[in-house]
């Protein structure tokens, strides 16, 4: 993501999806500890899926996440799931924003919503952490590694998330889902690299099944770091979280080593050592040490799966662009990344072979 696009997605300003602000203020006074108005409401430029707002009162700022108003597909835009997982993780070593209150009553502002703390800190859009002195960058990487290892070490039953998703067969289910979506969208076209992956991925799933909470989009730009130190204050954007395979989640995160930086935050295959960063092998070893593994066999399979999954998402976006139904202004730019992602997936596949 470019710096300009990043800035556009994080600023707050005019409310575009409006609601009854007086009703919200009255609800917060009754449900949020210590709340008293007056309240100023702005809408973040990001939050394409679920409208997100900055709520300001004297000496306190909050973030409100809501479902979009109007009819929705079953299971889509489920902000209540986001709130649930963050509440469940609050007592663990995974840093999350404090959830002040959750509202399922759609009559208050027109859809379900939750209110959480607005965590103050830094978001890094550049996976190389170039805004940090070179001798400190490795510490930021190690902190990201610590946090994702902590997430995958959470006892799902103990924190009440045993029913947060379907346990087991994660790869088979995901490959089936994204392959079907890719094959059915004829308007978006076919790519030889994607066709090869659709055929190969289900035949090569590594042995051994595990289930943990997975974030689904664990990247440096979905974390808030403390100002001036390598400490994550909160992991953001839990919309894709579920129960899944931890190595799928970790490999998605570690794709940053091979991901072109103009697609999402990544190093684009650059040598990390001159940048002051750990190598991919060292980063994997640190995760293994924290999660009690000796190594991760079939590493390139997990990368192939994740590049394929992301390419399938971009393929769907391309279809929506061609149909004129893409709501995001950056949709065309994202769709153009499809061939490169498919090629990276196939490259990882060939390494497995």
C-alpha positions in Angstrom: 0.0 0.0 0.0 1.4 3.4 -0.9 2.0 6.1 1.7 -0.7 8.3 0.2 -3.2 5.5 0.2 -2.3 4.7 3.8 -2.9 8.3 4.9 -6.2 8.4 3.1 -7.3 5.2 4.9 -6.4 6.4 8.4 -7.7 10.0 8.5 -11.1 10.9 10.1 -13.4 13.5 8.8 -16.9 14.0 7.5 -19.5 11.4 8.4 -20.6 9.7 5.2 -22.8 7.0 6.7 -24.8 9.0 9.2 -26.8 8.0 12.2 -28.6 9.5 15.2 -25.7 10.9 17.2 -27.9 12.0 20.1 -29.2 8.5 20.4 -25.7 7.2 20.5 -24.7 9.7 23.2 -27.7 8.6 25.3 -26.8 5.0 24.9 -23.1 5.5 25.8 -24.1 7.5 28.9 -26.1 4.4 30.0 -23.6 1.8 28.9 -20.0 3.1 28.9 -18.4 3.6 32.3 -17.4 7.2 33.0 -19.0 8.6 29.8 -20.4 12.1 29.7 -20.9 14.3 26.6 -20.7 16.4 24.6 -19.6 14.0 21.8 -18.1 14.8 18.5 -18.4 12.2 15.7 -16.1 11.8 12.7 -15.8 8.9 10.2 -12.5 7.2 9.3 -11.7 7.1 5.6 -10.8 3.4 6.0 -13.3 0.8 7.2 -14.6 0.0 3.7 -16.4 -3.2 5.0 -17.6 -1.9 8.4 -18.0 1.8 8.8 -15.7 3.0 11.5 -16.0 6.3 13.5 -13.8 8.4 15.8 -15.8 9.6 18.8 -14.3 12.4 20.8 -15.4 13.9 24.1 -13.4 16.0 26.5 -10.4 14.0 27.7 -11.4 10.8 26.0 -11.5 9.3 22.5 -13.2 6.1 21.3 -13.6 4.1 18.1 -17.0 2.8 17.0 -17.3 -0.1 14.6 -20.8 -0.8 13.1 -22.4 -3.1 10.6 -23.4 -1.2 7.4 -27.1 -0.2 7.4 -29.5 -2.1 5.2 -29.8 -5.8 4.1 -26.7 -7.9 4.4 -25.6 -11.3 3.4 -25.8 -13.9 6.2 -22.6 -13.8 8.3 -21.2 -10.7 6.5 -19.9 -7.7 8.4 -20.2 -9.4 11.8 -18.8 -6.7 14.1 -20.1 -8.6 17.1 -17.6 -11.4 16.3 -14.8 -8.8 16.2 -15.9 -7.5 19.6 -16.2 -11.1 21.0 -12.7 -12.2 20.1 -11.1 -9.0 21.5 -13.0 -9.3 24.7 -11.9 -13.0 25.0 -8.3 -12.1 24.4 -8.2 -9.2 26.8 -6.8 -11.3 29.7 -4.2 -13.0 27.5 -0.7 -11.9 26.3 -2.3 -10.7 23.0 -2.6 -6.9 23.1 -6.0 -5.7 22.0 -8.0 -2.5 22.4 -10.4 -2.4 25.4 -14.0 -3.0 24.4 -16.2 -0.6 26.5 -19.6 -1.8 25.3 -21.4 -3.8 22.6 -24.9 -3.0 21.3 -27.0 -5.6 19.5 -30.1 -3.3 19.4 -30.3 -2.1 15.9 -32.8 0.6 16.8 -30.1 2.8 18.5 -28.1 3.8 15.3 -29.6 1.5 12.7 -27.2 -1.5 13.0 -25.3 -3.4 15.7 -22.0 -1.8 16.9 -19.4 -1.8 19.5 -17.3 0.9 21.2 -13.6 0.4 22.0 -10.7 2.5 23.2 -8.9 4.6 20.7 -5.4 3.4 21.3 -2.8 6.1 20.7 0.5 5.1 19.1 2.1 4.4 15.7 1.1 2.4 12.7 3.8 1.3 10.3 2.8 0.9 6.7 6.3 0.0 5.5 7.3 -3.6 6.4 11.0 -2.5 6.5 10.2 -0.1 9.4 12.4 2.5 7.6 11.0 5.2 10.0 12.9 3.4 12.8 16.7 3.6 13.3 18.3 0.6 11.6 19.7 -0.8 14.9 16.2 -0.9 16.3 14.2 -2.6 13.5 15.0 -6.1 14.5 13.3 -5.5 17.9 10.1 -4.4 16.1 10.1 -7.6 14.1 10.7 -9.7 17.2 7.7 -8.0 18.9 5.5 -8.9 16.0 6.8 -12.4 16.2 6.1 -12.5 20.0 2.5 -11.3 19.5 1.5 -13.8 16.8 3.1 -16.6 18.8 1.1 -15.5 21.8 -2.1 -15.6 19.8 -1.4 -19.1 18.6 -0.7 -20.2 22.1 -4.1 -19.1 23.5 -6.2 -21.9 25.0 -9.4 -21.4 23.0 -11.6 -23.3 25.4 -10.3 -21.5 28.4 -11.1 -18.1 26.9 -14.5 -19.1 25.7 -13.7 -19.4 22.0 -14.2 -23.1 21.5 -17.1 -22.4 19.2 -15.5 -19.5 17.3 -15.1 -21.5 14.1 -15.0 -25.0 12.7 -12.0 -26.9 14.0 -10.0 -29.1 11.7 -9.5 -29.5 8.0 -8.7 -25.8 7.6 -6.7 -26.1 4.4 -9.1 -28.4 2.6 -12.0 -26.1 3.4 -10.2 -22.9 2.5 -8.8 -24.4 -0.7 -12.2 -25.6 -1.7 -13.8 -22.3 -1.0 -11.3 -20.1 -2.9 -11.0 -22.6 -5.8 -14.8 -22.6 -6.3 -14.9 -18.8 -6.2 -12.1 -18.6 -8.8 -13.5 -21.2 -11.1 -17.0 -19.8 -11.1 -16.1 -16.2 -11.9 -15.7 -16.6 -15.7 -15.8 -12.9 -16.4 -12.5 -12.4 -14.5 -10.8 -15.0 -16.6 -8.4 -17.8 -15.9 -4.7 -17.8 -15.3 -2.4 -20.8 -15.9 -0.7 -20.3 -12.6 -4.0 -20.3 -10.7 -5.3 -23.4 -12.6 -2.1 -25.2 -11.6 -2.6 -24.3 -8.0 -6.2 -25.3 -7.9 -5.2 -28.7 -9.1 -2.1 -29.2 -6.9 -2.9 -27.6 -3.5 -5.6 -30.1 -2.3 -3.2 -33.0 -3.2 -0.3 -31.8 -1.1 -1.8 -30.7 2.2 0.9 -31.4 4.9 0.1 -34.0 7.5 -0.9 -32.9 11.0 -3.9 -30.8 12.0 -3.9 -28.0 14.5 -6.5 -25.5 15.6 -5.9 -22.1 17.3 -7.4 -18.6 17.0 -6.1 -17.1 13.8 -6.2 -13.4 13.0 -6.4 -13.8 9.2 -4.7 -10.5 8.3 -1.8 -10.2 10.6 0.5 -7.5 9.2 2.5 -4.6 10.6 -0.1 -2.1 9.4 -2.8 -3.9 11.5 -0.9 -3.2 14.7 -0.5 -0.1 16.9 2.9 0.3 18.4 3.9 2.4 21.3 5.5 5.7 20.4 9.3 5.3 20.5 9.5 1.7 21.5 9.1 -1.8 19.9 5.9 -2.7 21.9 2.6 -3.6 20.3 -0.3 -1.9 22.2 -3.1 -3.4 20.1 -3.7 -5.7 17.2 -6.5 -4.3 15.0 -8.9 -5.6 12.3 -10.2 -8.9 13.6 -12.8 -9.2 10.9 -11.2 -12.3 9.3 -10.4 -14.0 12.6 -11.7 -17.5 13.3 -10.5 -20.9 14.4 -7.9 -22.2 11.9 -4.4 -23.6 11.4 -1.7 -21.5 13.1 0.8 -22.2 10.3 -1.5 -20.8 7.7 -1.8 -17.6 9.8 1.9 -17.4 10.5 2.9 -17.9 6.9 0.4 -15.2 5.8 2.2 -12.9 8.2 5.7 -14.0 7.0 4.7 -13.5 3.4 6.0 -10.0 4.0 9.5 -11.3 3.2 8.4 -12.1 -0.4 5.4 -9.7 -0.9 5.9 -6.7 -3.2 5.5 -3.6 -1.1 3.1 -1.9 -3.5 0.5 -4.7 -3.0 0.5 -4.9 0.8 3.2 -4.2 3.4 6.2 -6.3 2.3 9.9 -6.4 1.6 9.5 -7.5 -2.0 12.2 -10.1 -1.7 14.9 -7.6 -0.7 17.8 -8.9 1.4 16.7 -8.1 5.0 20.1 -8.1 6.6 21.3 -4.7 5.1 18.0 -3.3 6.4 18.7 -4.4 9.9 16.1 -7.1 9.9 16.2 -10.8 10.7 16.3 -13.3 7.8 13.1 -15.2 6.9 14.8 -18.4 8.4 15.6 -16.6 11.6 12.1 -15.2 11.9 10.7 -18.7 11.4 13.1 -20.1 14.0 12.0 -17.4 16.6 8.4 -18.4 16.1 9.2 -22.1 16.4 11.1 -21.4 19.7 8.1 -19.5 21.1 5.5 -22.2 20.0 7.5 -25.3 20.9 8.3 -26.4 17.4 11.6 -27.8 16.1 10.9 -26.5 12.6 8.2 -26.0 10.0 8.4 -28.7 7.3 6.7 -27.9 4.0 7.1 -24.1 4.6 6.7 -23.3 0.9 3.4 -25.1 0.9 2.0 -22.7 3.4 3.3 -19.7 1.4 1.8 -21.1 -1.8 -1.5 -21.5 -0.1 -1.5 -17.9 1.2 -0.4 -16.3 -2.1 -3.1 -18.4 -3.8 -5.7 -17.3 -1.3 -4.8 -13.6 -1.7 -4.7 -14.0 -5.5 -8.2 -15.5 -5.4 -9.4 -12.5 -3.4 -7.9 -10.2 -6.0 -9.5 -12.3 -8.8 -12.9 -11.7 -7.1 -12.2 -8.0 -7.0 -11.3 -8.0 -10.7 -14.7 -9.6 -11.4 -16.4 -6.9 -9.5 -14.5 -4.2 -11.3 -15.5 -5.6 -14.7 -19.1 -5.8 -13.5 -19.0 -2.2 -12.3 -20.0 -3.3 -8.7 -16.7 -2.7 -6.9 -17.3 -0.1 -4.2 -13.7 0.6 -3.2 -12.0 3.3 -5.3 -8.7 1.3 -5.1 -10.3 -1.9 -6.4 -8.9 -1.6 -9.9 -5.4 -1.1 -8.5 -5.7 -4.1 -6.3 -7.1 -6.3 -9.1 -4.0 -5.5 -11.2 -1.8 -7.3 -8.6 -3.5 -10.7 -9.5 -0.9 -12.0 -12.0 2.0 -11.2 -9.7 0.4 -12.9 -6.7 -0.5 -16.0 -8.8 3.1 -16.1 -10.0 4.5 -15.9 -6.4 2.1 -18.7 -5.4 3.3 -20.9 -8.3 6.9 -20.1 -7.5 6.4 -21.4 -3.9 4.5 -24.5 -5.3 7.5 -25.3 -7.6 9.8 -25.1 -4.6 7.7 -27.7 -2.8 7.9 -30.0 -5.8 
